[in-house]
């Protein structure tokens, strides 16, 4: 069985291609269809099927675009109520492609409409594409569908469904079954995922907490405890994926571009600046929020979709014309490309600067500063970096002005320096007449 795994590192998302006898199936494709087309050309394969394990919350899928451009059928559970052309694929349904037989297992838990795709070849090898149901070392969170999707369900109900899915739905599969999830460590679709990209069902039965001998109540209590925050864009993406997204590249080809500007008048609009922190601090437009998108390790997709609301318009500041396509592509992965009012590069004029923290003074006199800890609640619960710090998670900062004292200079910190660039820029926009500092990666001197 020829299985190729693709990784979208910033979103910790895995998608898959399965090839047999010059025919190809794709599982949970990311927004950009090009890599799958390139692989089809390389193998001289015809794309026959696209499997969607569920309507994804954390990224926009290209399933509808691929269908339109290749005439491949989309296979998804009837419970999704999908508004794009599709073939229902639920318990008992099968599809033969080359030497492989695909079958569906309804596996509610992460969502009420989740399916797991089973692939079985003529040599009796098994693979399961488990979507957000079974991860390596964990299972999908059950708290994302209370307010989104065709089928809404309370987290407690879905947690119970996950218990029965894990303990009953996969029992007929051998231990040698390869497990291919839709996400790995770093995704907000679970809380304790492994960095391993795949596993076997036998290993998960032995090592994954969800397969342990727990009562339903014990299982539910464990899975609901300490789940990560839910970014604002998650429900928005579920709705897009239920409808089918527009073509990946044509959606942002008409975004206005302003090159090397020396003045800016639209200060009543939201401005997102994705340049590195040092560039931002040296020169930026007044009111900008610095959400860094310098490398793949920078999770601009997650934090843009956590700080900016769906359908909230914004101007986008990039460093260079060479970055335009890359940044637009990353923003399109969460469906926010239509919210961009214009793309901007800065010219030689100086706009605003950000003051640097006197680190030695801060070390000597920390009580002379208001310290804001913008880490997630679960991180703060594991221990504070500064006992006097006021915890306000980054995704809540824009609506937390009344929680921030203004009688001292403000120092903002996160865990390693990336998020504090965004946090300090947000607070500096909220608070007048008080200096705001970014502790940045100097926080590592205090950990």
N, C-alpha and C positions, 0 to 999 in steps of 0.2 A: 504494500500500500504506500503510494508516494504522497506524503503529506509535507507541505511547506508552511512553516509558521512565519508570520510577519509581526513585527513589534513596533508599536507607536510608543516610544519611550516616554515622552512627556505625560501621556495619559495612562501609561502602563497597560496598554490595550494590545491584545493578541487577536489576530485574524488568521484564517487558514485557507489554503488551497489544497484540494485533493485531486490528483490526476490519475486517470485510468484509461488506457486504450485511446489516447488522444482526446479524451473528454475531461472537462474540468468542472468542479464544484467549488464554490467559495462560501466560507462560513463567517458571518459577522464582519463584513468588510468595513474598513475605515472610509472617511469622506472622499479621499483621493483614489479614484479607480485605476489610475495609471499603472501602479506596480503590478496589479493583477493582469492587466492587458499585456504588459511587457513579458510576464511569465508565460502567458498563453502563447505569445508569439515565439518565445524561446522553445517551447515544447510542442509547437504546432498543434495546439489543443483548442477545441471548441468549448466555450463556456456554456454549460448546459443548465446549471442550477445555482441559485443563491439561497443559502439558509440563513434566516434570522432567528436566533434563539429567543429573542424577546425585543420589545421596543427599548432601545438603549437610552439611558438617562445621561451618560457622561460624554457622549460623542454623537455626532450625526453620521449616519451610515450612508453608503453609496448604493445600497441595494436597488433603489428605484432607477437611478441613473444607469447602472449596469444592465438592468432589465431593458430599458429603452434602447440602449446602444448595442446590445448583443442578442436580444430576444430570449435570453435565458429566463426561465421561470423562477419566481420568488416563492420559497416554501416557508410558511410561518403558521403558527397556531391559529385556528379559527377564533380563539378567544381574544386575540388582539383586536379584532374588528378593523383590520387594516383597510385603508381607503385607496390603496394602489392595487393594480392587478396582481393576483397571487393565487397560489394553490394551498389549500388548507393542509397542514401536516401535523397530525396529532397521533395519540396512541393507536397503534395498529396500522398506520399508514407507512408505505415503503416506496422507495424509488431505486430502480436499477440503473447504474451508470457504469459502463464498461464491466469490469470484473468485481465491482463493489455494489453492495446493497446498503442503502441508507434507510434507517427507520427512525421513528420519532417516539420519544417518551415525554409525556406531559409531566413537568417537574416544577410545580409551583413552590414558592418560598421566597425567592428574591422578588418575583412579581407573580401575579396570578396566572399570567399567560406565557410563562417560560416553558420552553421545550429543550430537551437534550437530544442531540443528533448522534445516533449510533451508526458507525460504518463497519461493515463486516465484509472481508474479501473471501475469495475462493479457497485460500489457505487457512481459513478460520481465524484470522487475526482480527482483533476488535480494537476500535478506537471510539472514544466518546468525546464529543465537542459539547462541553457542559455549560457554555455561556457564563452567566453569573450565578449559576446554581452551586456547583462544586468547584471551589478553588483549590490550589495546592496548599494544604494546611488549614483551610478555613472554608466557609460557605458564604454565599452572598447575603448582604444585609437585607432585612425585610421591611425597611421603614421608608421606602422611596415612592410608594404608590398610593399613599393616602390622599394625595391631592392631584395626581396626574394619571393620564391614560384612560382608555376606554373602560377598563375594569379597575375600579378603585377597591382597595382592601386595607383594613387596619393592620398595623404592624404586628399586633398579637396574633391575628388570624393567619398572617403570612408566616410568622415564626412557627406556628403549629403545623402549617402546610410543609414548611421546610423539614421539620422533624420527620414527618411521614414520608416525604420524598427521599430523604437520605436513608431512612431505615427500611423502606419497602420497595422503592422504584428500581433500584439497580441490583437487586439480589441475584438476578439470573445471569449477570455478566461475570465472566471469569476474572480472577485476580490479575491476569496478564493484560487486561484491557488498558490501553494507553489513555490517559486523561489529559485533555487539551482545554484549558479554561479560556475565557475571554479577557481575563485580567490577571496581573501579578502584583507584587509588592509595590506600593505607592499609589494604587488606585483607591478612590474613596468609595468604591462599591463593596468593600469589605474592610476588616480591621487588622487582621493578623496573617496576611498572605505571605507565602514563601517567595523567595527570589527565583526559585526553580521554575523554568518555563513549562514544564510538563511533569507528569508522574505516572504511576500505575494505580489502578483501582485497589490492588492488593496493598500497596504502600499506604494509600489514604485510609483504607480500612484499619490499618494498624496504627497509624500516626495521627490522623486528623481527629481533632477533638469531637467533631460532629458525629463520628461513628462509634464513639464510646457508649458504654452501657448507662445512658442517662434516662431519667424519666422525662416525659414531655415537658413538665413544669421546669425541671432543671435545664433542659435544652433551651426553652424559651427565655428563661432568666439570663442565661449566658449569652445568647445571641443578641438580646436587646441591650445588654449592658455596654456602655462606653463606645457606642458607634460614633464615627466621625460626624462632623457637621454636614449638612446637606447644602451644597452650593445653589445659588439662586437659579442657575440655568438648567438644573436637572429636569424639572418638570417641563420646561420649554423644549428640551431635546426629545423627551418622550413623545410630545405632540408632533414634532417635526417628523420623527421616525415612523409614526403611525400614518402620516400622510404621504411620506416620501419626499426627500429633499430635492431642491433644484440642482441643476448641473453644477458641479464643483467650481469650474473656472469661470463660467459666464456670469455667476452671481456677483463677482467683484471686479469685472473688467471695466465697468463704467464709474468706479469710485473716483471723484475728483482728486487731483494731485497738485500740491503747491510746493514747488521746489525752491529751497534756499530762501525762505521768507525773511524779511527784515522788519515786518510789522504784523500784528495780529489784532483783530477787532472783535472776535467772537468769544469774549471771555465769559459770556453768560452760558456757554456750552461746556459740557464735560470734555476734558482733554485727557487722553491716555498716552503716556510717553513710555515706549518700550526699550529705550536705550539703556546701556549699562549705567549703574549708579553714579560713577565718577563723572560721566558726561552730563547726566541730569543735574547733579549738584553744581556743576560749573556753570550751566546755562540751561534754563528751561522756561517754558511759557507759564505765566502766573496761573495758579489753580490746577496745574497738571498733577496727575497721579502716576507715579513711577512703578509700572509693573514690568519687570525686566524680562526680555526675551532674547538674551544673548546666545545661549546654548540650549541643547536639548534637555539639560538638567534643570533649566528654568521652566517652571510650570506655569507659563503665561496663560495657557488655556484654562486651567483650573481657577487661577486667581482672577482673571478677567471675568469669568463666569460666576465668581463668588462676590466680587466687588461691584460689578456693573449689572444692573437688572436686565432681564430680557426686554428687548424693544427700546431700551434706553440709548438714545443717539450719542455719539461721541466723535471727536476728532482724534486722529491717530498720529503721533509723532514718532518717526523712525530715524535711524542714524544716517542711512544712505539709500540712494535709489536701488542699490544692489540688494537691499533687504526687503524691498516692497513685496515681491512675490512670496518669499518665505514667510513673512509675518502675516500677510493676508491668508495664506494657506493654513497657518496655525489657527487663526481666528475663525476661519470657516469650519474648522473641525468641530466647533461648538455652536455653529449656526449664527454667529454674531456679525457676519460680514455685511449684512444689510443695514446694520446700525451705524456703520462708519460714514460720517458726514464728509470727511476729507482726510487725505493723507498728507503729512507735512514733513519736510526736512527744514532745519533751521539754517539761516544764513550767518553772516559774520556779526550781526548785531547781538549785543548782550541784552537778555531779557531779565531773568531772575536767577539768583544764586542761592545755595543752601549753605548755611554756616557749618563749619566743622567743629566737632566736640573736642574740648580740651580734656583728653582722656585722663591725664594725671590729676587734674583738678577734680574730675568726676570720681576717681578712685579715692581721693582724700576726703571729699565732702559729698558723698552720695545723697545725704539728707537735704542738700541744698537744691535738689532736683526732684521733679515729679517723674517717676519711672512708670512707663506704660508697657506692659507685657502683652504682646499681640499674638502669642501662641494659642493653639486650640485648647479648649477646656481640658481635654484628656491629657495634654502635655503639662499644663499647669498643675493638674491633680497629682502628677508624678513628682512634683517638686518645683519650687520657685527658684529662679536664679537670684532675685533680689527680694528679700522678705517684704520690703515696703512697696513693691510694685503693685500697680492697679491692673488686674487682668481684664482685657477687652479683646476678644478674638478679632483677627483682621477682617473677617467677613462681616462683622457688626460695627466696625469703626465709623462708617459714614453716618450712622444714625445714633451715635453715642456722644455727641458734643456735651451734653449735660453731665456726663460721668467723668469729665476730664477737668481737674482743677487748673486754675490759671494764675496761681500766685507764685509759681516758680518756673524756671526753664524746664522744658519737657524732654526727656530722653526715651526713645522708643527702641525696644529690642524684641527679637524673636529667638529662634533656636540657633541659627547659624549665620544670619545676615541677609538672606535673600528677601524675606517678607518685610523686614523692617524698612526697606527702601520704599515700599508701597505704604506701609503704616505711617511712617514719618511724614510722607508727602500728603497723605489724607488729613492727618491732624493739623499740619501747617495750614491747610485750607479751611479747617474748621475754626481754628483759634487765632484771634487777632492779638497783636501786641505782646505775644509771648514767643520766645525763641524755641524752636523745635529742633532737636538733634536726632540723628540716626546713629545708634551705637554700631550698626552694621556687623561685620564679622569680628569686631573687637569683643563681642559678647563671649567669644571662646576663651578669653582671658579670665572669665568669671565662672565658667562652667566647672 
